[in-house]
Amino acid sequence: MKQGRLYHWILTGILSGICILPAKAQIVGSDVFLQGLFVEVGINQCAAYGSEGGAPAGYHPTESGLGFVADWESDGWDTGTPDYCGDYFVPGSPVEGWQVQVGTDVWTNTDQFCSPDEIPGDITSYEFADGVYTAVWEGDIASENLAITQTTRLPEDKLYFTTEITFCNEGATDLVDVYYNRNVDPDNDQPWSGSFTTVNTIVSQPIEDSVCDALVTSEGQTYGCFLGLGARDYRARVSWGNFSTTAGTPQNVYEGTGGYSSSGTNTNDIANSIAFYIPLIEAGECEIITFAYVLSIDDLEEALDATTAFDLSVNSEVVSSGDTAYYCNPLDSMHLEILGGEDYIWEWSPSTYLDVDTGHIVNFVSPVTQTLIANGVGLCGEVTLEVTLLVDTTVAISDAGDDEPICIGSETTLNGDGGPLDDLYLWVPATGLSDPNIANPVASPTTTTTYTLITTNQYGCPAVDDVTITVNPLPDVDAGPDQEFC
């Protein structure tokens, strides 16, 4: 999937009229934890699965730290044989990680304790919305001007989770021959049976014009705990073989060479991997790939479907299907693009306020709020997207107060008013202000300064007002010569 590079600075979001709501942070140290009804996941600071620290109370780790575990029969975490499956890779020598290859150069982040950790980055957010837990990691390969965002999504009541990787080329030169690899050594039954051995099978590889699925599975020999790793993407390939993430390159995994096999079954303590090949990431553009870890064979089809999900761009801000985008000026044109949707045939409805009703790019102009639906058909199946475009008809308020003179060296208090959302303030410039983000900062400029107050309403729509503080010099005072009196 392809998209333009996005910059989510708060002021840019406000002035573009798209409301971006901050995620609620629920991060423990350098790790983040996701807990659904049937699956629990730990993610560490290098975006590998497997927390360095212990899981919070109420989770079900079997080792020190949490990779992922599953109540595979959905019958309760203390019922069944075994009670639940996993931890799927933390026992013994934990192996779960990823690599990026550009040309012949390879960078690796892997394992529970991030060794090696060659792509710097951090967990940046955690949220729960619309029945889905989401965690985001952001990093970059500076030498390639390649920004990387990993978004993990765990549906609350499912037995799978997806990992979306966004590559953005922030340089002036195209990147060619880009590979991505995800590697795991499955130990599905080990905490319960003591055995590290799994039955590893290549179920499917993409075949041009007929098959999109790349899927490798592993099953424990004692209890049959199941793990699938796959994607519904013609750019993906799966393999089994080797052990550590650093045993080969993403290109080896993709081609099934260097100790990796791309077909058949092998019963052993070996790794399963998925790799993607992106021939070109143009300068200033992005590409998106998505894969799934599946912890129940019954959820395979739904999980693979989830890897084909598309995001939308609304005036260059990314929204997911089902989200609402807000814009501030009725009858302004809204530019919508289905990211990576070039190879699908799309139909939009209703078409009343659209310039066209087909294609992956449309423009919307409407005086009223509207929910748009886009139905797409492509090689890898059918997709339906939905987005609500909410037209803000309220009036944003900004009152910076009255102009005021002061003497140099003195100060005054600005009197800003932003209406009902009086906690959303931005004074520009910040020079001479005690705090540019409150309604009433103390101003002590040394030269005459015009301050601009930007306030927002509940949809993030801005209003602007100015106030000028005139700085006057101190007067020259002459009391005359000294006098003497008898």
BELPE-V359575 format. One record per residue. N is the residue number from 1. SS is DSSP state (a for helix, b for strand, c for the rest). NEAR is the number of other ideal C-beta (glycine too) atoms within 12 Angstrom. D_LAST is the distance of its C-alpha to the last C-alpha in Angstrom with 2 decimals. Layout:
N	SS	NEAR	D_LAST
N	SS	NEAR	D_LAST
//
This chain:
1	c	41	98.04
2	b	32	95.53
3	b	35	92.06
4	b	29	88.87
5	c	27	85.96
6	c	31	83.66
7	c	20	79.94
8	c	25	78.89
9	c	13	75.12
10	a	22	73.64
11	a	21	71.82
12	a	18	74.97
13	a	33	76.97
14	a	33	74.58
15	a	28	74.45
16	a	32	78.23
17	c	33	78.78
18	c	39	80.90
19	c	33	79.75
20	c	31	80.11
21	c	21	79.79
22	c	17	78.76
23	c	21	81.36
24	c	15	80.89
25	c	16	80.45
26	c	19	82.93
27	b	27	83.01
28	b	27	83.42
29	c	19	81.77
30	c	26	83.22
31	b	37	86.36
32	b	42	87.24
33	b	41	90.05
34	b	44	92.17
35	b	32	94.28
36	c	33	96.87
37	c	21	99.56
38	c	34	102.08
39	b	46	100.25
40	b	40	97.23
41	b	48	95.58
42	b	49	92.99
43	b	51	91.20
44	c	43	89.13
45	c	34	86.26
46	c	38	88.58
47	c	47	90.44
48	c	47	93.54
49	b	52	95.08
50	c	47	94.77
51	c	43	91.50
52	c	32	90.02
53	c	24	88.70
54	c	21	90.56
55	c	33	91.27
56	c	21	89.41
57	c	10	91.10
58	c	12	93.93
59	c	31	95.25
60	c	32	98.57
61	c	34	98.14
62	c	37	101.00
63	c	29	99.06
64	c	19	95.53
65	c	37	93.94
66	c	40	95.49
67	c	51	97.41
68	b	53	99.32
69	b	47	101.68
70	b	45	103.80
71	c	31	105.50
72	c	40	108.34
73	c	25	110.54
74	c	22	107.70
75	c	16	108.93
76	c	14	105.95
77	c	27	104.39
78	c	12	106.45
79	c	13	109.81
80	c	20	112.58
81	c	17	113.91
82	c	30	111.55
83	c	22	108.72
84	c	37	107.05
85	b	46	107.26
86	c	48	105.00
87	c	44	102.64
88	c	50	104.25
89	c	50	102.95
90	c	41	100.48
91	c	34	103.23
92	c	24	103.98
93	c	23	102.24
94	c	43	100.29
95	c	38	100.85
96	b	48	99.33
97	b	43	97.30
98	b	47	97.06
99	b	41	97.01
100	b	45	96.03
101	b	35	97.79
102	b	34	96.71
103	c	21	99.31
104	c	14	100.26
105	b	22	96.93
106	b	32	96.80
107	b	37	93.94
108	b	33	94.62
109	b	42	92.87
110	b	40	95.15
111	c	37	95.93
112	c	41	94.19
113	c	26	91.73
114	c	34	91.17
115	c	23	92.91
116	c	21	92.69
117	b	27	89.67
118	c	29	89.44
119	c	39	88.03
120	c	21	84.52
121	b	31	83.62
122	b	29	82.78
123	b	35	83.85
124	b	26	81.51
125	b	28	82.68
126	b	30	85.03
127	b	26	86.00
128	b	22	88.72
129	b	20	89.59
130	c	16	92.80
131	c	16	94.82
132	b	29	93.95
133	b	34	91.84
134	b	35	90.12
135	b	42	88.35
136	b	33	86.85
137	b	38	86.32
138	b	25	84.64
139	b	32	84.78
140	b	28	85.46
141	b	31	87.17
142	a	16	84.33
143	a	18	86.55
144	a	29	88.65
145	c	23	85.84
146	b	37	87.97
147	b	33	86.28
148	b	43	88.48
149	b	36	88.22
150	b	43	90.59
151	b	37	90.97
152	b	41	93.12
153	b	38	94.47
154	b	40	96.31
155	b	32	97.89
156	c	22	97.46
157	c	18	101.16
158	c	35	102.91
159	c	39	104.40
160	b	43	102.88
161	b	46	99.56
162	b	42	98.70
163	b	44	96.51
164	b	42	95.12
165	b	45	93.86
166	b	36	91.79
167	b	40	91.47
168	b	36	88.90
169	b	32	88.83
170	c	26	85.17
171	c	23	85.91
172	c	11	86.93
173	c	19	90.40
174	c	22	93.36
175	b	34	94.55
176	b	19	98.33
177	b	23	100.77
178	b	40	98.60
179	b	40	100.29
180	b	49	99.16
181	b	47	100.94
182	b	49	100.71
183	b	45	102.55
184	b	49	103.43
185	b	44	105.75
186	c	52	107.16
187	c	44	107.84
188	c	48	108.70
189	c	35	110.76
190	a	36	109.44
191	a	30	107.29
192	a	27	110.39
193	a	23	113.33
194	c	17	111.88
195	c	24	113.26
196	c	30	111.17
197	c	24	114.08
198	b	41	114.14
199	b	30	116.67
200	b	40	114.91
201	b	32	116.37
202	b	32	115.56
203	b	31	116.31
204	b	30	115.38
205	c	32	114.02
206	c	31	113.09
207	b	14	115.92
208	c	10	115.16
209	c	10	115.89
210	c	12	117.33
211	b	22	115.28
212	c	28	111.50
213	b	37	111.29
214	b	42	110.32
215	b	40	110.96
216	b	50	111.52
217	b	38	112.17
218	b	47	112.46
219	b	33	114.11
220	b	34	114.21
221	c	24	117.70
222	c	22	117.53
223	c	26	115.78
224	c	24	115.61
225	c	43	111.85
226	b	37	111.26
227	b	51	108.66
228	b	46	108.72
229	b	53	106.50
230	b	48	106.85
231	b	45	105.76
232	b	36	107.34
233	c	45	106.29
234	c	28	108.53
235	c	37	105.96
236	b	42	106.45
237	b	44	108.95
238	b	45	109.55
239	b	44	111.04
240	b	40	111.78
241	b	33	111.73
242	c	31	109.64
243	c	32	107.03
244	c	27	103.42
245	a	44	101.33
246	a	30	100.98
247	a	28	104.76
248	c	31	105.00
249	c	34	103.19
250	a	44	102.84
251	a	31	105.31
252	a	32	107.80
253	a	44	107.50
254	a	35	107.93
255	a	25	110.99
256	c	26	112.52
257	c	20	112.55
258	c	22	111.36
259	c	24	112.64
260	b	36	112.03
261	b	30	114.91
262	c	32	114.80
263	c	19	117.98
264	c	19	120.09
265	b	20	119.43
266	b	27	118.41
267	b	19	118.26
268	b	23	115.77
269	c	30	112.23
270	c	32	110.86
271	b	45	108.10
272	b	51	108.22
273	b	54	106.12
274	b	51	105.30
275	b	47	104.10
276	b	41	103.02
277	b	32	103.25
278	b	37	100.85
279	b	18	101.89
280	b	20	98.67
281	b	40	95.11
282	c	24	93.61
283	c	20	90.03
284	c	21	87.73
285	b	32	90.52
286	b	37	91.55
287	b	38	94.84
288	b	40	95.61
289	b	44	98.34
290	b	41	99.19
291	b	47	101.54
292	b	46	102.45
293	b	50	103.17
294	b	45	105.88
295	c	44	106.69
296	c	33	109.68
297	a	27	112.62
298	a	19	112.59
299	a	31	109.17
300	a	31	110.12
301	a	23	110.67
302	a	24	107.52
303	a	39	105.46
304	a	36	106.82
305	a	29	106.15
306	a	35	102.54
307	c	44	102.18
308	c	43	102.88
309	c	39	99.96
310	c	43	97.84
311	b	38	94.16
312	b	43	92.76
313	b	35	89.80
314	b	41	87.95
315	c	32	85.48
316	c	27	85.44
317	b	38	84.74
318	b	37	87.58
319	b	36	89.03
320	b	30	92.10
321	c	31	95.03
322	c	22	94.32
323	c	28	90.55
324	b	30	88.35
325	b	41	86.16
326	b	38	83.40
327	b	41	82.24
328	c	32	79.48
329	c	24	80.53
330	c	24	83.79
331	c	15	86.06
332	c	24	84.48
333	c	20	87.21
334	b	39	87.79
335	b	27	89.53
336	b	44	91.92
337	b	34	93.73
338	b	44	96.15
339	c	38	95.18
340	c	38	98.23
341	c	36	100.42
342	c	20	101.73
343	c	23	105.21
344	c	27	105.73
345	b	19	106.93
346	b	34	104.42
347	b	26	104.70
348	b	35	101.74
349	b	20	101.81
350	c	18	100.84
351	c	21	100.48
352	c	16	98.91
353	c	28	95.47
354	b	28	96.51
355	c	19	97.03
356	c	17	100.16
357	c	22	101.98
358	b	21	103.39
359	c	23	102.00
360	c	32	99.36
361	b	27	96.50
362	b	35	95.75
363	b	23	92.89
364	b	39	92.00
365	c	22	90.29
366	c	28	90.20
367	c	17	88.13
368	c	19	89.37
369	c	22	89.67
370	b	29	92.93
371	b	25	94.87
372	b	38	96.76
373	b	27	99.78
374	b	38	101.07
375	b	25	104.59
376	b	32	105.46
377	b	18	108.80
378	b	25	109.15
379	c	23	111.16
380	c	33	109.67
381	b	24	110.24
382	b	19	108.53
383	b	33	104.86
384	b	24	103.02
385	b	37	99.26
386	b	27	97.11
387	b	37	93.52
388	b	27	91.59
389	b	43	89.11
390	b	31	86.65
391	b	28	84.89
392	c	29	81.41
393	c	20	81.00
394	c	21	77.82
395	c	18	74.38
396	c	33	71.96
397	c	27	68.35
398	c	32	65.22
399	b	22	61.81
400	c	33	58.89
401	c	25	56.30
402	c	18	53.73
403	c	20	51.82
404	b	25	48.22
405	b	18	45.07
406	b	27	42.90
407	b	18	40.00
408	c	20	40.93
409	c	14	40.76
410	c	21	41.51
411	c	20	44.88
412	b	29	47.02
413	b	22	50.33
414	c	39	53.32
415	c	26	55.53
416	c	37	59.12
417	b	24	62.17
418	c	34	65.68
419	c	25	67.68
420	c	16	70.14
421	c	24	70.05
422	c	22	66.36
423	c	15	66.90
424	c	34	67.96
425	b	38	64.88
426	b	34	64.09
427	b	39	60.80
428	b	27	60.95
429	c	20	59.13
430	c	21	58.04
431	c	18	55.01
432	c	29	51.83
433	b	31	53.76
434	c	20	53.93
435	c	18	57.66
436	c	25	59.68
437	c	24	62.45
438	c	24	60.77
439	c	30	59.89
440	c	24	56.13
441	c	32	54.80
442	b	21	51.11
443	b	39	50.29
444	c	22	47.51
445	c	33	48.51
446	c	18	46.31
447	c	18	47.74
448	c	20	49.11
449	b	29	52.43
450	b	25	55.35
451	b	35	57.10
452	b	26	60.76
453	b	41	62.09
454	b	31	65.82
455	b	35	67.40
456	b	38	71.07
457	c	27	73.42
458	c	24	76.22
459	c	33	78.38
460	c	34	75.79
461	c	36	75.28
462	b	38	71.82
463	b	32	69.24
464	b	27	66.19
465	b	30	62.77
466	b	23	59.54
467	b	33	55.85
468	b	24	53.06
469	b	37	49.74
470	b	22	47.29
471	b	24	44.64
472	b	17	41.41
473	c	15	38.83
474	c	11	35.37
475	c	8	32.93
476	c	6	30.47
477	c	6	26.90
478	c	6	23.95
479	c	7	20.48
480	c	6	19.04
481	c	6	16.67
482	c	6	13.74
483	c	7	10.32
484	c	5	6.84
485	c	4	3.78
486	c	3	0.00
//
